[in-house]
Amino acid sequence: MSLLGYAYLHAHLKLTAFEPATHARLGAVTRVTATANGLLVPAQVAGKTQTLLDQVLFALKHEGVNLQVLAQALPKVPAHEMVAGIHAAPSGLYIRVACFLWEFFNGTELQGLPDISGPTVDVFDASRYLTTKGTRNAKWRVNFNGLGSLSYCVTVERTPAIEALLSADILGNAHRFVAELAPMAAERAMSWAYLHETQSSFAIEKELPSHTKAEAFVALLKQANQAESLDESYLVALQNVCMTNPLDLAAEYRHQQNWLRGPLRGAVGVTYVPPPPEWVPSLMDDLLAFANEAPKQIDPLVCAAVVSFAFVFIHPFMDGNGRLSRFLFHHALCRSGLWGNGLLLPVSVAMKRNEGQYLAALQSYSRPARQAWDVTWLGDDEFDFRFKSDASVYRYWDATACVAFGLDMAQQALNVDLKDEAEFLAQFDVIFKAVDERFDVRGNDLTNLVLACLQNNGKVSANRRKKYADTVPAKVFDAIETEWQSLLRA
């Protein structure tokens, strides 16, 4: 079957952009029909796609916006073809969007244009994508409403899962939950959140932090509450806070090519290659412009997920990128003005519990991006890297999987982690107080026994009873279990 739209452009022009996830094809249908694998297109519609511009217009109308493909394809569309297209339909929605993007990706203006008319058209359909208010281009009567700018933009589709998570009002529910806790309970829940967010963030990187490292990362997390504007110097300072090895401290963005690798030897072990170092300052400028403004324009959790994953994909430092990416998740929430004052949603705890899903979200981008590099193993830790695409693969990407994962982890951080810990602490208080009022037991011993009971499904184990037999009366063990059972019945 004949390819159409983005798949046609990708194959016919031999583009190095990621291959489109779905394909439009000629099919035995009477109208354009969506399937699990893409679109089936009737012959009467396919027959109208005779030129490269026709394929671009078909893609924009029927397949949405793929800026990575368009960034590589539109420079190959002749200017005269674009001018003829706009003369034929000076108020056409898709031709105006195509001309607007053509001028940007070619770095030049089209000449000999007619008077452009028609209502202002959004580049991204807000019913299909998450969007911003946008920036209007008066010449083409086009509003660029993507998540980012023309030079750096991600797309997030409104999937049923994302729509459901957005409608759940996760941040609002988290605020209400913490507000309903007694002040002491809220303080203890947040102390737990900071501690376990730190432990989980290191655990994701297969590292057990020393006390010094843990303290440094807690200090880093607390800086998110300041909601400072992000720039290179601030990120360098943050990287220096979370790194304890003086040899790993950055003075600026990296000047070396870095890479990520798995357990396999040689080139096949290289799982992801971030952008070349000379591109990092520009990419980071564009990302930070989004990170500084978007939290107040779109759902903060969407912004948090985009910025966190985008930072990892750019990998602007030689070390510390993972921890900083998780800091940036919290920074976006605080930057929005809807979260802060010492509050913390322990998303890393949820991420650690769902490492398989975390890896899948990362690989939704890293796997196709890896194909943009030829990697040769030279021996030991030496590799030769040859980039065979262009900057568009790092500037325009689909963040749908990353945002879905980020929203899900935020919801779990609230519903599973924070709420469970608050309930655990409340149960501890009730049992401790009831037993302490009836028996004279050392505070530390009683604390350890109540914690052990709660963590062992309401039972004080035989080993615990034996360990504390010389300092704790036998009736205390039974009393602790009885109080737990009373809570269960309540």
N, C-alpha and C positions, 0 to 999 in steps of 0.2 A: 504493500500500500504506500502511496506517496505521502511524504512528510509535508507538513505545513507549519507556518508560524515560527515559533522559536526553534523547534526541532529542525525545521528546514534551514533556517539561518545558520544554526550551529553546524549542521552537516555540510551544507553547500559551500559555506565560506570557510570551512575547516577552522572554526573558532576554538580558542583554548579556554574559553569560559567553561564553567561546570556544565556538563550535559544536563539539559532540562529534565526535571524529575518525571514529568509527564509529557506525552507527545500528542500533537494533533495530526490526524491522518485522514485521508480520503476514505470514506466508508459508504456502505449501501444504506444510507439513511436519507430522510427527507428534510431534516433540519440539523443544525449543529447539536450534537448529543454528547453529554458528559458521561464518561465511563470511569471505572476505577483506575485505568491507565492513561486517561487523558480525554481527548475529544475525537469523535467521529464526525466528519464533515461531508455534507452532500456535494455532489459533483457541480451543481450550479453555483455553489459558494466557492469551492476550490478553483473553479475555472476563472474566477476573477483575480487570482493571485499570480499575475504574470511577471511582475517585477519584484526587486528586493523591497521597494517601498510597499508594494501590495502585501508582502509577507509581514512587514513590520506593522502595518495597519491592522491586518488580521490578528496578529498576536496581541496588540494593545486592546482590541475590541473583545476578543474571545478568551484570551489566556491571562490577562492581567499585565503586570509590569515586572519585567525581569531586567533590571538595570545592568547587570553584569553582561548579559548577552547584547543588550542594546548599546552598551559602551563600546563593544568590539564591532558590532554589525553596522551601526549608523555611519561611522567614518568610511565605510565601503559603499554607501549609497551615494551616487553622483548628485551634486548640488542641483543640476538642471532637473533631475527627477523630483527632487523635493519642491522646487519652485513650480514645476508643472502641477504637482499634486495640490499645492495650496491655491493655485489659480483655479483649479477645477472645483475646489470646495473651500473658499476663504473663511467660512464659518464652521467647517467640519471639526468635530471634537478631537478625533484621533489624529488627523493630519496636523492640527495645531500643536498637540502634545509632541508628535514626532519631530516637527520642525524646531520646537523649543529645545528638545533633547539633542537634536542634530547639531544645532549651533554650539551647545555647550561641549559636546564630545569632540567636535571638530575645531573648537577654538576660533571660529570665524562666523560672520553673519551671512545669511543668504541675501542675494541681491535681486532686484526687479520684482519685488513682492506686491501683491494687490493690497487693498485696504482689508485688514483683518477684522472680522466681526463675529458676533455670536456671544452668548453668555460665557463668563469665566468658567473654565473646566478644571476640575481637580486632576492631578496626575494619577493619584491613587484613589480608587473607589472606596469610600469610607465604609461601605457595607461589606466589603471583602477584606479590607486591610485595617489594621490599627494605624491611625494617622495623627498628625498634628494640625494646628490651625493653618499653618503653611505661610508661604511667601508668594505674593502675586507678581507675575510678570505681565506688565501692561501691554507690551508689544504683541505677545501671542495670546493674551487674555487666558493665561494658564496659571493655576495655583499649585506650586510645588509643596505638597503636604505630606511628604515622606518622613520617616523617622531618621532625621539627620539632614544633610544638605545634598546638593547636587554632586559634591565631591566625596561624600561618605554617607551612605544610606543603607540601612537594613530594612528588610520587609518582614512583617509579622501578619500572617493570615488569621482571620477570625474563625478559627476552628471551633467546633462545639465544645471541646475541652477548655479552650482558652476563654470562650464566652462564659461558660459556667463558673470558672474560677474568678473572672472579673466581676461577675454579678454577686459573688459570695461576700464582697466587701471585707476582705481579709484584714486590712489595716484597721478599719473601723471596728471590727469585732475584737481585734487585739487590744485596741485602746479601751474599749468597754470592759473587756475582761480584766485588764490590769487595774482600771479605775474601781472595779467592784471589790478588789482585794483589800484587806486591811493594810495600812501603811507598812507594818513590819513584814507581812506576808509578801507584799509586792517587792520590798527591798531584797528579801531572801530569794525570791524567784528570779530577780534580775541578777543577783550575785551568781546564782546557779547558771543562768543563761550565759553570762560572760565567761565563766570558767569552762563550761562545756563547749561553747562556741570555739574557744581557744583550743581545747584538746582535740575537737573534731577537725578543725582546720588543719592542724598538724597531722592528725591521723590520716586524712585524705592523701597527704603527701608521704605516708608511711614513715612518719617521724614521731618520736616521743619527746615532747619538749622538756628541756630542763626548767627549773624554777625561774631562771633568769629569762629564758626565751618566752615562757608563758607570761611572765609579768610584762615583757615588752609588747607582746601581742595584745594583751588586755588594754595596755596604754594606747595602742594603735586603735583598737575598736572604740575606745572612749573618745578619741579625737573625731570620730565621725559625727558626734553630736555638735561639733563646732560648725559643721556644714560649710567649711571653707571653700572658696572657689578653687577649682583644680587647675594646676599648671605644672610644668615640668619640675620647677624647683620644689614645689610642695610635695609632689610624688617622690622625688629624690629624698627629701627629708623623711617621708613616711617609710620608704624602703630602708633607710638607715636605722629607723626605729625598730623595725621588725627583724633585722638581721643582726646577729650577735658576733659573727665572724668578721673581723675588720677587713679581711681580704675580699669579702663579698660586698662591701659597701660601694654603692654607685655614686658618681659625681654628676652624672647626666645620663641621658638615654644611651643605650648600648651602641658601640661602634663595631661590633663583631657580629658575624652570623651565628645564631644559636639554633638549636634543634632539640626536639623531644624524641626520646627513644624508649623502646620496650625491652624485653629480655632477650630478643633474638640478636645474633651477631650480624655485623655487616650492614649493608644498605637497607636490607629488608627490616632491620630493627629500628630504623628511623621512621617514626610514626607521624611526625608533623614538622614542617619547616616554616617558621614565622617569616614575615617579610624581610627583605634585605635591609641592613641597618640604615642605608641612606634614605629609605622611605619612612622610617619610623617617626621622625619629627613631624612630618606633614600629616601622617595618619593619626598621630596622637593629638595634634592640634585640632583636627576635625572631630575626633572622638570626644575630646574634652569640651569642645564647644557644645556638643550635644549633651554631655553629662552635666554641664553647668546650668543649662536652660531647660532641658526636657522634664526634669522631675516636677516642675510646676505646670507643665503643659499636658502631660499624659499621665496615666496611672503610674505612680511612683514605683510599683513593683515591676511593671513592664520595663521602665527605664533602668531599674536596678539590674534586672536580668541581662538586658542588652549590654549595658556598660561593663558588667562583670565578665561576661563571656568575650566581648570584643577586646577587652584588655588582655585576656589570656591569649587570644588569637594573634594580637600584635606582639605580645611578649617583649615589652620595651626595655626590660632589664635582663641581665644575665642570670639573676637569681632573685627570688622573692616574689615573682609574678603571681603565683597561686594565692598566697596569703593576701597580697594587695588586692587581687580581684575580689576576694570575699569581703575585704574592708570596703571596697567601692560599692558593693551591694548595699551595705548599711549606710554608706555616705549618701547614696541616692535617696533613700527613705528620709534621712534627716534633712537633706537639701530641699525636699518637697515642702517642708513646713508642717506636714501632717504627722510626723513621727519625730521622736527625739526626747529631750529631757532625761537622758540616761536610759531610755527604753531600748531593748535589743530583742530582735526576733532571731532565735538561734537556728538560722537556715543551714549552717554547716553541719549541725547535729543531724538534721534530716537528710542532707546530702550524703553524709557518711553512711547512714543507714540504707541509702539507695544508690550505692556507688555504681551499680550496673546501669541505672538510668542516667546518672551523671555522665558516665563514659559515653553512652549513646548520644546524649545531647552534644557533647564535645565533638564526637565523630561525625555528627550531621554536617559539620563544616570541615573538620580537619582531614577527613578521609579524601574528599574530592580535592581539597587544597594540596594534599600531598602529591597528587598527580601532576601538579604544575612544576615539579622539580625532578630533574635527573640527579640522583645521588650515587656517587661512586665511593666505595670504601677503599681507602689507601693503606689501611692497616692500623692496628691499635685503636686510638681514638681520633684518627685523622680521616676526614671525608672531603670529597670535592662536591660542591653544590652548583648546579647549573639551572637557572630559572628559565622556563620555556613558555611563559605566558606573559601577561602584563598586569599592571597594578590594579586593574578592575577586579581581579579575583579577591583582593584584600579590601577593596573599597565598597563593594556591593555584594551583600550576601543575605541569605534567608535565615532569619533568627527565630522562625516559628517554633522549632523544637526546643531551642534554648529558653525562650520565654515561657512555653508551656511547662517546662521542667522547673524554672524559677518560681513560677506562681504556685505550682504544686508543692514545692518544698516550703514556701512561705506558709501555705495553709497547714501543712504537717507540723511545721515549727510551732504554730499556735495550737492546733487541735490535739496533737499527740504529745509534743515535748513540753511546752509551757504549761498547758492545762494539767497534764499528768504530773508534772513536778509540783505544781501548786497544790494539787490534791494530795500528793505524797507528803508534802510538808504539813498540810492541815491535819492529815491522819497522824503524823508523828506527834504534833502538838497535843492532840486529844489524848492519845495513848500515854505519852510521857507525863502529862499533867495528872491524869487519873491514877496512874501507878505511883507517881511521886508523892501524891497526897496520902496514899495508904501505907507506903513503905519508906523506910530510911535506907536509901541506896545511893552509892556514889554517883554523882552526875554523869561522869564519863562512862561508867559501866552501864547505867540505864540508857544513855544515848546509844551506845553500841548495840545493846540488846534490842531496843525498839527498832533501830534501823535494820538489824538482821532479821527481825520478825517480818517487817514490811517487805523486805527483799526476798523472803522465803515463803511467800504466800501464806502469811499468818502463823508460821511455826517457828519456835525457837529450837534450833536443831540440837541433837544430843551432844554434838561436839561443843556447841556454845554453852550448854548447861554444864558440861564437864569443866570447861575452861573457867567459868565464873563460879563454880560450886563453893569455893573458899571465901568468896566475898558477897555473894548474892543468895538470899534465902530461896529455897525451892519454890515457895509460893509466888515469888515475883515472876518467875518464868511463866507460870500458869496464868497469872493475872494479866501479863502482857498479851498472851494469846486470847484470853477472854475479852479484853478490850478491843482487840482487832475484830473478833467475831461480832461484837456489838456494833461496831462501825459497819460491818458488812450487812448486817440485818437492817440497819438504819437506811 
